[in-house]
Amino acid sequence: MQIGDLLDRGAIALRVSATDKRQILAHIAELAARNFGLDAGKVLDGLSEREAAGSTGIGHGVAVPHARIDGLDRIRGVFLRVDQPVEFGSIDDQPADLIFALLAPLEAGTEHLRALARVSRMLRNPQLREHLRAAPTPDALHALLIQDVTPSAA
């Protein structure tokens, strides 16, 4: 599974203004509704429910919110770069400014977990995070995210 299979250029936003996690999740829901033909309210509910079960902040300014959503035919991604980092309950207590949301069909099994693992591994790369924070356009962000920079397992 490649990130390019999950992430469309239209599902990327930079310079997102948000003051809290709920606003970030609402922005993800709106992008998902616009790009994937989903109901924004259902996406927001799914993301909020998952977030209530435990934070999806993975540290180093990164969060990977995710949910299973009725109406999807495959796993889809939404990427946001937030202007001012937002408290996300991350494991390192650092606010998040790089948000990669994953939305999966209700019936997605281990493929959902594999996608989460792939995105998490990719965003652990400090050089990639630095480049994502500096990228000037959604197209530049997309190009960075779809390249295969994940180190292989030893």
N, C-alpha and C positions, 0 to 999 in steps of 0.2 A: 504494500500500500504506500503510495506516494502522497505527499502533502498537496501536490498539484491536483490530485484526484478529489480532494476534499474542499479546496479553497478557490472560489471564483474571484476574479478581480473586483467585481461589483460588491463583494461581501467584505471589503476592506475599507476602513475609515481611519484617517489620522486627524490629528488636531481635534479630538473629541473632548468636549467640555463636560465634566461630571464632578459632582461633589461627594458622591457616595456610591456604594456598591449597587444599590437599587437603580440608580440612574444609568449605570453601566449596563446592567442586565436589561433595562428597558431599551437602551440603544441597540444592544445585540438583537433583541426581539424585533425591533423595527426593521433593522437590516435584513434579518431572516425573513420577515414577512414580505418585504419588497423583492428580495432576490429569489426566494424559494416558494412563494405562494402560500405561506403559512399564516395562521392567525396569530398576530403579535401577542394578544392576551394569553393564549395557550402556551406560547414559547416562554413568555415572562413567568407564567405560573410554574412551568416545568423547571426553569433555571432557578427560580426562587426556592422551590421545594427542595431541589438538590442542594442548594447552598445552605439551607436551614439544617440539613443533615450533617454538614461539615464544610468548612471553607475549602475552596478550590485554589486558594493562593499557594503556589508552590515555591515561592521565594525568589529573591533577586529581582523583584519588581514585576514578576510574572504571575498571571492567574490563568487557569484553564477551566472556566465554568463549562458544565456539560449537562445534557438532559436527553431523555428519550422523548420524542415528539411524534404524535400521531399525524400521519399525512406525508411523512418523508419516505422517499423510495430508496435513499442511500444516506450514508453519513455525510454531513455538510459542515463546513467551517465558516466562522466569522472572525475577523481579526480587527481589533481596535488598538490604536495608540492614543493614550489619554494625555492631554496637555499637562495636567497636574496629577501626580500619582494619588491614588485613592486607597484608603484603608480597606484591605480585603481579607483580613484575618489570616495572613500568610504565616507559614511556619517560622519564618525568620523575623516576623513583626515589621517587615518593610512594606510600605504601600506599593500598589501595583500600577504600572503604566502600560504594560504590554499584556493584552488580553486576547487569548486565542480560545474562542468558544467552539465546542463541538456539539452538534445536534445529530442524534441517531434515530433511526426508525424504532418503533416500539419493539419489534421482533429482533433487533440487532443483538447478537450474543457476544461472543468473544471478539468479533471484529471491532466492536465499540471500544473494548478494553485495549486492543492492539493500537487503535487510532490514538487513544489517550496516552498510551505509553510512548508512541512515536513522537507526538507533539511535545510531551514533557521532556523527553530526551533531547530533542532538537533545541528547545528553548533553554536547556541547561548550558549551552555553548555561550561563554561570555563574549566572544567576538561577534557572534551572530546577534546577540542582544544589543551590543553597541551599534552595529550596523542598522538594526531595526529602528533604534532610537534616532538615528541620523538620516534615515531615508527621506528624501524630499517629496515623494509622490506615492500614491497607492500602487502604481505600476512598479516602482522601485521596491516597495515592500513585498509585493507579490513575487518578484524575481528572487528576492532574498529567501523568502519562505519556501519556494518550490525547489530550490537547489538542494541537493542531497549532501547536507553537512553533518549528518548524524554520525558520530564515531561508531565504529563497529564494536560489538561486545568482545571482550577479551576472554 
